[in-house]
Amino acid sequence: MSDIHFGTDGWRAIIGEGFTEENLRKVVNAAALIFAEDAAKAGAKADAPGVLYVGHDCRLDAHHFAEIAANTAANHGFRVKLTQDYCPTPTLCWSVAHDDEAVGGIMLTSSHNPAEYLGVKLRMADGGASPKEFTDRVEQAMDAIENASDGANAQSANSANVSNKVGTVAEVDLMTPYLAALRELVDTEAIRAANLRIVVDPLFGAGRAYLANLLRDMGVEVVEINNAADPTFDGLHPEPIPPWVDRGLAKVRELGYDALFINDGDADRIGAGDSRGNFVNPHRIITLITQHMVNRGETGRVVSTITASALLDRLCRKLGLELISTPVGFKWIYGEMEKGGVMVGGEESGGIGLPGHVKERDGLLMALLLTETMAQTGKDLGTLVDEMLEDLGHLEFARRGLTVSDAQMSNFRNQTIPNFAPEKVCGSRVVGEDRRDGVKFMLEGDAWVMMRPSGTEPLVRIYAEAETTDKVEALLDWAQGIVENGA
């Protein structure tokens, strides 16, 4: 049985260890089989199942691995469109969604993971994240291929024999049409007239140069940092949260610019900072974006995960918007987007998307929308956040990742999650609970604390929100004690 498994969003492993050419071919062979199977059910010819897009981020040898993925998919009859250069994941998603012949996409990225990792994200015909049902079938196909083959045949099945391929591979420019589409989604004239100054930090990832140049084309004065072609990421983790954003926060404070925008390794997430060097977390960003979309005349449901801030709930109640809560992972938000009627969807990690653009997160678009907000209001990002908190009330948020033993994880999964039910937490009364994804306790005053196990690592993540940072830290300490010592 294969030891390759898809987590919350894709398969990831260390380059040269778990992420090898052989394992990549296993994944792409199985994914292509399932894409082709679904295409045949939709009426496609067995030897011409349609178009598959292949993209990649800025990891070591990523384009080489993408070529292997493209040729492997072409062996299944697909006409493969391979990106000419590194691209954000939302670029691949948008390209798939706007090609009527496309049946899906394969993105080589490890998102926010450290530089030594690479992985595969699979995307559906509408550009959205592959649901668990689809990736389960891919894993089953990998197992079936291995079980049906002896060593020699398995090696043959997993080789990229370009001379025998029946499909085609063409390198294409994905960025130009995608960037043009982004320009159409915001008021470029208002942005041009606002004389904004912005620091951009792509964290050495796939957003580098693209967002900075897009803003410059709109008349924004931009300073871009961490933008070298460095597959080591200079030791930074490409995740737009502290401490990895500290360089950007220092730079925006030094320059006194209107905002800092940070993207993760494949630019589907966003973080931000204000002119004072304060980090603006994704909870506050999605709340600002939701208000801005309403100001633009949009309406519809708002979807976020179980780890979303109570700020968003307060705003939605104030505006009369329906707020849907899902388990952690954008694929659950995508599931709500498929039903229709969604205005915006976002998650605590900074992945926010507008289904009218593509049913996927887009860190570049979110930066442009925040820029448009500043341009149209004449206020910098810090002022917008201050006014929002004055209106909705002040809440702080933090999270931790706890590495646990097998025994601790077993006790947490089998005892704490289903059975633990305190009446009070840190002196605050428990007013509700949610056990769909770990366990979350809602407390009086809109505070809450949550504990959930990782699906792929020996890790329990704990989250808390309250009116003060001291209360947040107390809640996290309490949760850590429960996880490590048992309920």
PyMOL commands that set and color helices and strands:
alter all, ss='L'
color gray80, all
select helices_A, chain A and resi 21-41+62-74+89-97+132-148+151-157+162-164+175-183+188-193+210-217+233-235+246-255+282-295+310-319+330-339+363-377+381-392+406-419+444-446+469-485
alter helices_A, ss='H'
color red, helices_A
select strands_A, chain A and resi 11-14+51-56+79-83+102-108+117-123+168-172+197-201+221-224+259-263+270-273+279-280+301-305+323-326+342-346+352-353+396-403+424-425+428-434+439-443+448-453+459-466
alter strands_A, ss='S'
color yellow, strands_A
deselect
rebuild
show_as cartoon
